[in-house]
């Protein structure tokens, strides 16, 4: 089963104070780039994988999606999503993405934001999503970039001149990485960029776009603190088609 850190009270409390929890999609600096990968939403049947508070699910419905299914392993997340949602076109449900069970050819779009790096059996998940999409359907997701995932003890190194660098440790050694983010012992799954993309291809997807996200000049003007994201990619954005 997927590690359910989001139901840990301390983790949930810390997560609830983050910008993307308070502001929703507007609090995620990568959202404009991720949004640009999405198809027109009117009439689409959408599954939101690791939906959290349901920010994307509600956005998709507001943009005209006919049906939205938001899935998450966390009861706390889904309770918050339900509290914030009134649209009847949106349904939320508990689901472990490690053992996802979706009907064949049911969805036009599968979307996920920063959830896939927790999944051990990503090959199996991609195969199940391929079957759940209609021909021509799209998979759009963000994931922590493998460069960001690689360090066993993530954190900036600072030299005597105050210059920061990001350590990369064992990039080619794939497998679990234990981090201490909002809580002790958060487990994420490191894969190389090649492995990640080839898993999509092996599942039958055609890659449409890959973005090693970094802030634009406009992003930096609005949020100077994003300057450190120029030193290494933190997130990978991917669009693929069935």
Protein Blocks (a to p, Z undefined) as FASTA:
>chain_A
ZZdfklpmklmmmmmmpmklmnommlpmklmmmmmmpccfehpacddehklnommmmmmm
mnopabdcdddfbfklmmmmmmmpcbfkbccddddfklgccdehkbfbdcdehklmmpmb
lmlmmmmmmmmpcehiacddddddfklmmpmbgcddddfkopacdddehkllgcddddde
hiahiacddddfklmmmmmmmnopacfbdcdddddfklmmmmmmlmmmmmpcfbdcdddd
ZZ
